[in-house]
Amino acid sequence: MAVDCLFGIYDYLALPTEVILMLLHYAAELFEEKYGGSRRPSARAIEKEAYIWANQEILSLDRAEDYIRAQKKRRGDIGAVRAVLGIRDRDFSPTERKAVSAWLDMGFGEEAIAIAYDRTVVNTGSFKLRYMNRILENWHEAGLHTAAEIEAGDGRGRSSAPPRREDSKTIDRSILDKI
């Protein structure tokens, strides 16, 4: 099975042999990072990664190294966002991972995401993914991506809290409309 898979990657996907060797090493590193040293990637996991590489036209060692470096940075960024959101005992759900990837793709860093998280918790009382996503989308549309840009551009400042109503358990809808 594994030989057939490797031959398919070489023949059908037309990845060069040196790129296939780097792919195998990368897949092994991913599995070691995720499961520890006890598991090796399956032929299917290797084939799936090979399709990603082929679709992104990773056909040289330089492109493969750039891709691996970018993916390592992305995994680090995702880990930093997980810490900002206070998620320590589990991995992101597929929906959360998609949202976090979109935020990183929009150009938001850890500090900007932390501000959005703080505003979400202050305004809703807990972490609400859709609410936080909307805050970040609004900032992106306004061209605000760094903490300094957000503090200067949205007029609220990091430390300013929304006005409180007499009933502290209800949310002031006028504040929500501004976000």
C-alpha atoms as one frame of an Amber mdcrd trajectory, in Angstrom:
protein
   0.000   0.000   0.000   2.688   2.519   0.982   4.702   1.816  -2.169   1.612
   2.306  -4.321   0.915   5.583  -2.537   4.456   6.860  -3.084   4.420   5.796
  -6.711   1.091   7.614  -7.185   2.553  10.769  -5.661   5.539  10.516  -8.003
   3.637   9.490 -11.134   0.201  11.094 -10.863   1.047  14.257  -8.885   4.454
  14.610 -10.583   6.274  15.637  -7.413  10.049  15.291  -7.757  11.699  12.619
  -5.626  13.606  15.098  -3.440  10.337  16.946  -2.741   8.643  13.639  -1.888
  11.414  12.887   0.611  10.923  16.311   2.206   7.166  15.681   2.241   7.692
  12.386   4.069   9.918  14.082   6.646   7.370  16.904   7.103   4.463  14.472
   7.525   6.456  12.549  10.144   7.203  15.794  12.019   3.511  16.753  12.003
   2.520  13.394  13.452   5.263  13.525  16.057   4.147  17.024  17.058   0.511
  15.952  17.270   0.774  12.432  18.726   4.273  12.161  20.138   6.876   9.749
  18.829   4.626   6.708  19.060   2.760   7.101  15.760   3.812   7.375  12.165
   1.735   8.991   9.414  -0.465   6.674   7.411  -0.179   6.376   3.657  -3.462
   8.285   3.420  -2.126  11.169   5.568   0.972  11.387   3.363  -1.131  11.268
   0.199  -3.440  13.999   1.530  -0.462  16.269   2.260   0.981  15.456  -1.174
  -2.209  16.714  -2.827  -1.917  19.955  -0.850   1.664  20.362  -2.054   0.741
  19.560  -5.653  -2.182  22.020  -5.623   0.143  24.729  -4.313   2.748  23.789
  -6.937   5.427  22.931  -4.416   7.745  21.318  -6.936  11.176  22.371  -5.670
  13.132  22.113  -2.445  13.086  25.901  -2.027   9.296  26.034  -2.313   8.984
  23.089   0.077  11.234  24.778   2.655   9.264  28.025   2.361   5.987  26.141
   2.791   7.246  24.221   5.825   8.562  27.413   7.425   5.234  29.204   6.815
   3.243  26.281   8.225   5.435  26.147  11.326   4.884  29.872  11.881   1.123
  29.413  11.379   1.014  26.613  13.958   2.846  28.902  16.400   0.422  31.751
  15.702  -2.547  29.433  16.218  -1.046  28.288  19.522  -0.641  31.914  20.631
  -4.286  32.653  19.756  -5.367  29.546  21.671  -3.571  30.948  24.731  -5.179
  34.393  24.251  -8.609  32.750  24.163  -7.800  30.744  27.294  -8.132  27.393
  25.538  -5.596  25.093  27.155  -7.167  21.689  27.572  -8.401  21.048  24.033
  -7.719  21.698  20.394  -9.807  24.120  18.354 -13.004  22.804  16.830 -13.051
  22.890  13.017 -15.204  26.053  13.113 -12.858  27.758  15.576  -9.806  26.745
  13.541 -11.381  28.165  10.381 -12.191  31.464  12.132  -8.715  31.783  13.671
  -7.086  31.033  10.316  -9.252  33.707   8.689  -8.232  36.242  11.367  -4.561
  35.472  10.825  -5.036  35.673   7.046  -6.649  39.106   7.484  -3.437  40.247
   9.166  -4.439  40.306  12.826  -1.821  39.529  15.418  -2.065  38.201  18.929
  -2.575  41.663  20.499  -5.442  42.673  18.199  -7.163  39.330  18.747  -6.727
  39.796  22.516  -8.479  43.197  22.308 -11.354  41.663  20.331 -11.597  38.828
  22.858 -11.679  41.306  25.753 -14.429  43.335  24.112 -16.398  40.189  23.363
 -16.254  38.989  26.958 -17.026  42.451  28.381 -20.001  42.977  26.061 -21.495
  39.468  26.099 -20.291  37.964  29.372 -18.466  35.057  27.711 -16.547  34.016
  24.617 -18.858  34.168  21.601 -17.063  33.196  18.402 -19.535  34.843  16.022
 -19.534  38.088  17.993 -15.746  38.216  18.111 -15.525  37.342  14.431 -17.783
  40.275  13.603 -15.591  42.668  15.615 -12.518  41.516  13.691 -14.309  41.672
  10.335 -15.373  45.266  11.066 -11.816  46.206  11.982 -10.526  44.529   8.834
 -13.013  46.458   6.683 -11.854  49.657   8.399  -8.187  48.777   7.806  -7.403
  48.371  11.506  -5.100  45.399  12.156  -2.668  46.281  14.939  -3.407  47.198
  18.548  -2.226  50.761  17.921  -4.427  51.128  14.830  -7.426  49.745  16.690
  -6.966  52.041  19.675  -6.474  55.087  17.444  -8.974  54.191  14.752 -12.096
  52.981  16.475 -12.241  55.737  19.064 -12.851  53.478  22.043  -9.357  52.746
  23.333  -8.328  49.504  24.945  -9.153  50.379  28.535 -12.510  52.022  27.965
 -15.428  49.920  29.063 -18.900  50.262  27.574 -21.422  52.270  29.567 -23.296
  50.133  32.069 -27.030  49.950  32.370 -28.681  49.638  35.728 -29.302  45.948
  35.138 -25.747  44.652  34.679 -26.939  41.335  33.232 -28.461  42.903  30.133
 -26.441  44.046  27.170 -26.741  47.600  25.897 -27.834  47.014  22.285 -26.573
  50.438  21.170 -23.039  49.277  21.999 -23.507  46.082  20.015 -24.645  48.056
  16.971 -21.408  50.060  16.965 -19.232  46.975  16.814
